[in-house]
Amino acid sequence: MPDRYAVIGNPVAHSKSPRIHAEFASQTGQDMSYELLLAPADAFAATAGAFRNSSGRGLNVTLPFKSEAFRFATRCSERARAAQAVNTLKFADSEIFGDNTDGVGLVNDLLRNLHRTIAGGRILLLGAGGAARGVIGPLLQQRPARIVLANRDVKKAQLLKNCFVGEIEAGSYAALAGRQFDLVINATSASLTGALPPLPGGVFAPGGLAYDMMYGKGDTPFLAFARGERAATLADGLGMLVEQAAESFFIWRGVHPETAPVLKLLRQATDA
């Protein structure tokens, strides 16, 4: 029997993770299966526990269960503790190990696929929810000049800022007027509803990159705004999805898969 893995969420039918991990397994010769696991909104622990008890070896965790997965784990990595969220669970003997690969997925996409330098750059991070929290630590490790958190609820941004040590400031969208950034990352859920964070014009520095953690066919509202603002480079979150999956795969199997060919396959399917 192949080792069993799955992605757990609600909803989960749309997930690209089964195809990604099937490609990784084929590429690296790993004997494993990967499935979709729909959990009722009030039954994450029961569903994850049943999968573990039926010989499951690990789970990827997607919305809305990352915080619950953090509490479900018996031991967590430092980056999961910083994020207060888990997107990767590994079951071994009596231990449930929790990790968060979102931040390293973002950083690896920026460095490897988009060939961007983070060190010394000015970063604007939009949003102060779980998606933003999960990537701040790995971004700070790259030693940017500064990270600015912008959020509608400024107090929430300030509370998030206080969770980290480094060159971070927090404020409102209006306070961004007249400032420019080398990298602007949309970590809000606005794109899911066709909305746009209330950004002022002129936030993209010459050569600036607009990065939306969401992905899909065509521009998100944020990327359409960035295109109108003449941002030099536009990127969606598909590369982040593949890179965070590769880190999860390494946690489970101890093997680093090649991400570029898998990202190319997904990009071709999305653009078709």
N, C-alpha and C positions, 0 to 999 in steps of 0.2 A: 504494500500500500504506500502511495506517495505521501509525504508529509503534508498536512493540511494547513492552509492559511486562508484568510478571508479579509474583506473590508466590511466593517460594521458601521451602519449609519441609518438615518431616516430623513429623507429618502436616500436610496442607494443604487437604484436601477441604472442611473445615468453614469455611474462611476467608470472611469477608464482604467482603474487599477488592475482588474483581471487581465486585460490585454498587456499592460505594461509588465506585470510580473510573469506572465506566460512567456513574453519575449526575453526577459532576464533569465528565466529558468532554462529556456532553450539555448540561449547564448552561452551559459556557464555550465550546462550539463547537470543541473540540479533536479532531483526527483521530488517534485512537489506539485500540489494542486492549489488553486486559488479561486475562491468563490465570493459571491455576494451574500451578505448577511443583514437582512432587514430586522432591526430591533424596534419593538413598540416604544413610543416616547417615554414611557414610564418603566421600562424593563431592560435597560442596558445591562446592568450587572447580571441579571438572570440569564439573558441571552448570551453574553460573553462567557459566563461561567459554564453554561451548557455546552458551548462550543469547545471550551477547554477540556471539559470532562469527557467529551467524545473524541479525544485524541488530537484536538487542535493544537498547533504549535505556536501560532501567533496571529495577531490581528493588526490591520491598519484601522484607525478610528477617524471617522469624518463627522461632520455636523449631524446632530448637535451634541455629541457625546464626549468631546475632548476633555472637558472638566471632570465629568464623571469617570472617565478612564484614569485620570490622575488620582482620584480617590480610590479607584478599584485596584491599582497597582500596589504591591507590597514593597517594592523598591523602585526608586526613580533616579534617572540621571540628573546631573546638575542643570542641564539645559531644560529638562522637563520641569524641575522645581522652579527655575526662574520664570518659565512661561505659565506655571500653574495649570498646565494642560499637557495631555499625552495624545499623540497620534500613532504611536507604535507600541504594541504589547508583545512581549515574548514570554512564552510559558515554558518553564524548565523546572522539573521536579515540583517542589512546593512553592517556588517563587513565581511571582508575576512581575516582570520587569517592565517599567514604563519609560519611554523616551519621547522626545519631540524632535522630529527631523525637519520641520517646516523652515526654520531659520537657516540651517545649513543648506537646505534645498534652494532657498532664495539666493544665498551667497554663491553657491556653486553655479547656478544659472547665470548670475551676473558675471562671474569670473571666467567660466569655461565656455559658455555658449554665446554670451554677448560681448565677451572680451573687454569688460569694463574694469577700471581700477576704482576700488572703493576707498583705499587709503588716501587720506587728505581731502576727500570730497565733502561737499555740503549736501546732506541728505534731508529731504522733507518726507516725513511719514504721516500719511493721512489716516486718522482713526486712532482710537485708543481702546479697542476691544481685544478679543483673544488673538486675532490674526496679527495685530501689531505687537502685542506682548510676546508672541512666539518668535519674532524675528529680531528684536532689539539686541539681545545678547550676542548672537552671531555677527550682526552688523557692527557692534562696538568692538568686537575682537579684530575686525579689519582696520581699526584705527582711522575712522573718518575724522575730518576736522570738526564736525558737529552734526548731531541729529536733532531736528526740530519736529516735535509732535504737534500736530494741529487737529483739533476736534471741536465739534459743536459745543459739547459740554467740556469747558476748559478745566473745570475741577477734576474731571475724570482723567484728562490728559496729565494734569499735574500729579495726581496720585500714581499714575503709571510711571511717570518720570522718576518719582521717588523710589521706585523699586530697583533702579539700576544706578550704577556708579559709572560716570563718564561724562563726556561733553554732550549733554542733552538739555534741551529747553522745551517748554510746553506753552502753548498759547492758542489763540483763536484763529480762525481762517482770515478774519479781517486784518489781523496783525501781520499777515504775510505780505501785505501791499508794499511794493518797493523792494522786496527781497528776491534773490535768485538762488537756484539750487542746481547742482549737477545731476542729482538723482531725485526724482519725485515718485514715491511709491504709494499707490492707492491700496490701503489695507482695510477700507470700509466695505460694507456690503451694498453700497449704493448701486453698483453695476447690476446686481441681481434684480433690482426693481426698475432698471432703466433710468436711474437718477444720477446726479453728479454732485459731489461735494462742492460747497460754495467757494471755489478758489478764485482769487483775483487774477487778473491777467498779468503776464510778465514774470511768472515764477520760474520759468525754465531758463537756465543760463545757456549761453552759446555752447553747443555741443551736448546739451542736456538730454537725459534719458527719462522717458515717462514709462513707468512700470505698473501695470494693473495685475494684482494677484488673481483676478478672475480671468477666465478665458472662454472663448467661443468663436463662432464664425463671424468675422468682421470686427470692427472696432467696438469696444465698450464705450459708453458715454464719456468716461474719463479719457480714453485714448482719442476719441473724436475731438474732445476739447484740446488735448495736447497737440493733435495734428493742426488744428486751427491756430494754435499758439506757436507753430513752427518748431516744436521740439525736434531735436536732431534724430532721435531714435525712439521708436515705440515698441513696447514688448508686453505681451500678456503673460499669464501665469502658467502656461502649458509647460514651459521649461522647468519651472519650480516644481510642478507636479511630478515630473519624471525624475528630477534630481532628489527630491525628498523620498520618493519611492526607492531609488537606488540605495540611499542610506538605510532605509528600513530593511531592504534585502540583505545588506551587509550585516546588520545587527542580527538577523535571523540565521543567515547561512555562512557568514564569514568570508564572503566573496564580493568583490566590487565589480558590478556589471558595467559594460560600456553604455553610456546614456545617449550618445549622439545618434546612433542608428534608430533607436527607439523613438526619440524625439522627432526624427525625420519622418518615420512612419505615421505618427500621430498627427503631425503637421499636415501631411499629405491628405490624411483622412478628413481632418477638419476643414481644409481648404477645398475639398472636392465638392 
